[in-house]
Amino acid sequence: MLDKVVYGVAGAAGASIVAWRTMFPWINHDLKIMKAGRRLRRELDKDFESGEFLIDRFEKHVLEHPKKPFIIFEGNVFTYEYIDQQANKVANVVKRWGLSAGETVAMMIYNEPAFVWTFLGLQKMGIATALINFNLRQKQLSHSVNVSEAKAFIVGPGAELFDAVHAEEGEFGGMPIYIQGCSPNQLPSGYISFDDLMAAASPAGVDASVRAALTPMSPACYIYTSGTTGLPKPVFIRETRLTGLSRGFLLVDFKEDDVLYMTLPLYHSAGGGLGFYGSIRAGATMVLRRKFSASHFFEDCCRYRVTIIQYIGELFRYLLSRPESPEEKNHQIRAAFGNGLRRDIWEQVQARFRIPLIAEFFGATEGNTMLFNLSNKPGAIGRLSPLLKRLGPTYQTLVKYDIATAEPIRDSNGHCIEIKPGEKGMFIAAIAPELEEVNFYKASQEANEKKRVRNVFKKGDSYFNFGDIFYLDRDYFVYFVDRIGDTFRWKGENVSTTEVANILTSLDFIHDANVFGVTIPGQDGRAGMAALTLYDDKPLTPELLRKIWTHCEENLATYARPMFLRLQKEATLTATFKQRKVELVKEGFDINLVDDPLYFADQVTKCYIPIKQDTYSRILTTSKL
């Protein structure tokens, strides 16, 4: 009904903005979104008309301002010209491998300039890049490389990266593995020194004709997500999507004279897709750090005259825990762009760090739309007003859902039911008819189909299911509530419950593992918890607890390791013998609600320890976990 009223006002002769604002006080927020949306649309039209890919934009910047700083890393300045020369060397090395445009090469490199020029060198050749998370180990690592169908694997400098790959020797299907940062005599047989090849390679550019076969739908790279089940899945980032990601920072008016501070991993769609690709698009400068450091954050921002920062929620919580410093108020930061900043610290961040605009967004690597909050509204991730839903390029909405099945609730006609303001719902977005059968993942058809909801509001339509629950307030601001299904988010990463459970049950004394995420007061996201049942009803002895710790340390990325364990005599199952998590999530690790033995991953003793009253109190009051 309200959307009809809005259109009535819009169509009334002589209706003014003043009248709109009087009748609909939330319209100002919509106008900001609509203005930003128009700019994005104009840039989209320009990209379509030019036919340019992101690598073309980079090479244009090299010609226009070769001596301009592109990457600043550990006090060293790397110009557009220098990065281009290194990328040309990579391209000339890869040219000898006999690969065709559209084929894939995997790369696993830390946040450093080598990541940038290796990626760009592969782009020059039209080679799709599988961006491997450098935290992965053992089966997660070999699976991620192999599922991409990569023809070669480039591993960045660093003993830890080499050791991770070497531990899986023989699991990569015989593909050639190239190691950066090592000479040939430093490597065991079976590995190839990439540095040796780079030293002999020419810095001369490769002609754009080598990638002439590329189309907007060609894969540019693969960014991994845990998806809904199983091991990491490579998401298709096609050339058109790569360019689309680079436009994200236009929401904060990102221009060539801006300086972006980047501490997020470049293999992610946030740090890489928005930040790195956005810097290329704008022709801007990116200050790159190997990893986030709270103690150096504002010091760096002042030293390099940073104007825009990118964040995830945990980042600001760590900064707030630091003693106040002059740098945190004397910076030139005009905007912070990111996701996961919780409402409970939002105003504290604004007041203490004096950042004029905090632009929160919501998106998914494999998703087909994006929400954003440009109103400095604490905690909001975007807007879903009747006006924006109808006028936006993609119809996106919230529908009622069944928390037990993680499926939408249907009405008597079999259609989904949209929620009203003041309610929570599952976020879905319409898939364009011409893209209905285009895959999101380079994986099984079953995995792709799980992300679709069909026959949503009419027969034959198709919507993308983000797997997230949002709350819609009376002014049509949207707030993140929870993830549903088989993933949860912790430390800025998506964790697959199935993957963690499979790792745990590979121990010969664990019969079953039900993995889920639980909230901790004062912490962002959900920490991992596993309800375990053991063979022969064994107790969890100190020896077994240490085995679980060691096993998780060796086989799971840090963020995926369960922080809590619960020992059950019998698994919590549904009538159809599926794992039931609703009650377990509700009870969490609360010793006042749970009679079963509970354990905590103690970083001091490097072992799981029983949760007693003092441990429970410490968990609830500790700022860093």
MOFENFEN-V557335 format. One record per backbone hydrogen bond with DSSP energy under -1.0 kcal/mol. NH is the residue of the N-H (numbers start at 1). CO is the residue of the C=O. If there is no record, write none. Layout:
nh=NH co=CO
nh=NH co=CO
//
This chain:
nh=5 co=1
nh=6 co=2
nh=7 co=3
nh=8 co=4
nh=9 co=5
nh=10 co=6
nh=11 co=7
nh=12 co=8
nh=15 co=12
nh=20 co=16
nh=21 co=17
nh=22 co=18
nh=23 co=19
nh=24 co=20
nh=27 co=24
nh=30 co=26
nh=31 co=27
nh=32 co=28
nh=33 co=29
nh=34 co=30
nh=35 co=31
nh=36 co=32
nh=37 co=33
nh=38 co=34
nh=39 co=35
nh=40 co=36
nh=41 co=37
nh=42 co=38
nh=43 co=39
nh=44 co=40
nh=45 co=41
nh=46 co=42
nh=47 co=43
nh=48 co=44
nh=49 co=45
nh=50 co=46
nh=51 co=47
nh=57 co=53
nh=58 co=54
nh=59 co=55
nh=60 co=56
nh=61 co=57
nh=62 co=58
nh=63 co=59
nh=64 co=60
nh=65 co=61
nh=68 co=65
nh=70 co=78
nh=71 co=78
nh=72 co=286
nh=73 co=76
nh=76 co=73
nh=78 co=71
nh=80 co=68
nh=81 co=66
nh=83 co=79
nh=84 co=80
nh=85 co=81
nh=86 co=82
nh=87 co=83
nh=88 co=84
nh=89 co=85
nh=90 co=86
nh=91 co=87
nh=92 co=88
nh=93 co=89
nh=94 co=90
nh=95 co=91
nh=96 co=93
nh=97 co=94
nh=98 co=95
nh=102 co=126
nh=103 co=100
nh=105 co=128
nh=106 co=152
nh=107 co=130
nh=108 co=154
nh=112 co=110
nh=115 co=112
nh=117 co=113
nh=118 co=114
nh=119 co=115
nh=120 co=116
nh=121 co=117
nh=122 co=118
nh=123 co=119
nh=124 co=120
nh=126 co=123
nh=127 co=122
nh=128 co=103
nh=129 co=220
nh=130 co=105
nh=131 co=222
nh=132 co=107
nh=132 co=130
nh=136 co=133
nh=140 co=137
nh=142 co=138
nh=143 co=139
nh=144 co=140
nh=145 co=141
nh=146 co=142
nh=147 co=143
nh=149 co=146
nh=150 co=145
nh=151 co=104
nh=153 co=176
nh=154 co=106
nh=155 co=178
nh=156 co=108
nh=162 co=158
nh=163 co=159
nh=164 co=160
nh=165 co=161
nh=166 co=162
nh=167 co=163
nh=168 co=165
nh=169 co=166
nh=171 co=168
nh=175 co=172
nh=178 co=153
nh=179 co=192
nh=180 co=155
nh=186 co=183
nh=187 co=184
nh=191 co=188
nh=192 co=177
nh=194 co=179
nh=197 co=193
nh=198 co=194
nh=199 co=195
nh=210 co=207
nh=211 co=208
nh=212 co=209
nh=214 co=211
nh=218 co=215
nh=220 co=237
nh=221 co=237
nh=222 co=129
nh=223 co=235
nh=225 co=233
nh=233 co=225
nh=235 co=223
nh=236 co=440
nh=237 co=221
nh=239 co=218
nh=240 co=216
nh=242 co=238
nh=243 co=239
nh=244 co=240
nh=245 co=241
nh=246 co=242
nh=247 co=244
nh=248 co=245
nh=250 co=247
nh=251 co=248
nh=252 co=249
nh=253 co=250
nh=254 co=249
nh=258 co=255
nh=260 co=285
nh=261 co=308
nh=262 co=287
nh=268 co=265
nh=272 co=268
nh=273 co=268
nh=274 co=269
nh=275 co=270
nh=276 co=271
nh=277 co=272
nh=279 co=275
nh=280 co=276
nh=281 co=277
nh=282 co=278
nh=283 co=279
nh=284 co=279
nh=285 co=258
nh=286 co=70
nh=287 co=260
nh=288 co=72
nh=289 co=262
nh=300 co=296
nh=301 co=297
nh=302 co=298
nh=303 co=299
nh=304 co=300
nh=306 co=301
nh=307 co=259
nh=308 co=259
nh=309 co=335
nh=310 co=261
nh=311 co=337
nh=313 co=339
nh=315 co=312
nh=317 co=313
nh=318 co=314
nh=319 co=315
nh=320 co=316
nh=321 co=317
nh=322 co=319
nh=329 co=326
nh=330 co=326
nh=334 co=307
nh=335 co=307
nh=336 co=357
nh=337 co=309
nh=338 co=359
nh=339 co=311
nh=345 co=342
nh=346 co=342
nh=349 co=345
nh=350 co=346
nh=351 co=347
nh=352 co=348
nh=353 co=349
nh=354 co=350
nh=359 co=336
nh=361 co=338
nh=362 co=371
nh=367 co=364
nh=371 co=362
nh=373 co=360
nh=380 co=377
nh=381 co=478
nh=384 co=476
nh=389 co=385
nh=390 co=386
nh=391 co=387
nh=392 co=388
nh=397 co=428
nh=399 co=426
nh=400 co=417
nh=402 co=407
nh=406 co=402
nh=409 co=400
nh=411 co=415
nh=414 co=411
nh=416 co=456
nh=419 co=398
nh=422 co=472
nh=423 co=420
nh=425 co=470
nh=426 co=399
nh=427 co=468
nh=428 co=397
nh=429 co=464
nh=430 co=395
nh=431 co=462
nh=435 co=432
nh=436 co=433
nh=438 co=435
nh=442 co=234
nh=443 co=441
nh=448 co=444
nh=449 co=445
nh=450 co=446
nh=451 co=448
nh=452 co=449
nh=453 co=463
nh=455 co=461
nh=461 co=458
nh=463 co=453
nh=464 co=429
nh=465 co=451
nh=466 co=427
nh=469 co=482
nh=470 co=425
nh=471 co=479
nh=472 co=423
nh=473 co=477
nh=476 co=473
nh=478 co=382
nh=479 co=471
nh=481 co=469
nh=482 co=469
nh=484 co=467
nh=488 co=495
nh=490 co=493
nh=493 co=490
nh=495 co=488
nh=497 co=486
nh=500 co=496
nh=501 co=497
nh=502 co=498
nh=503 co=499
nh=504 co=500
nh=505 co=501
nh=507 co=504
nh=510 co=507
nh=511 co=533
nh=512 co=533
nh=514 co=531
nh=516 co=529
nh=518 co=527
nh=523 co=520
nh=526 co=489
nh=527 co=518
nh=529 co=516
nh=530 co=564
nh=531 co=514
nh=532 co=566
nh=533 co=512
nh=535 co=509
nh=537 co=534
nh=538 co=535
nh=541 co=539
nh=545 co=541
nh=546 co=542
nh=547 co=543
nh=548 co=544
nh=549 co=545
nh=550 co=546
nh=551 co=547
nh=552 co=548
nh=553 co=549
nh=554 co=550
nh=555 co=551
nh=556 co=552
nh=560 co=557
nh=561 co=558
nh=563 co=528
nh=564 co=528
nh=565 co=599
nh=566 co=530
nh=567 co=597
nh=568 co=532
nh=574 co=578
nh=577 co=574
nh=580 co=572
nh=585 co=581
nh=586 co=582
nh=587 co=583
nh=588 co=584
nh=590 co=587
nh=593 co=590
nh=594 co=590
nh=599 co=565
nh=600 co=609
nh=601 co=563
nh=602 co=600
nh=602 co=607
nh=606 co=602
nh=607 co=602
nh=609 co=600
nh=611 co=598
nh=616 co=612
nh=617 co=613
nh=618 co=614
nh=619 co=615
nh=620 co=616
nh=621 co=617
nh=622 co=618
//
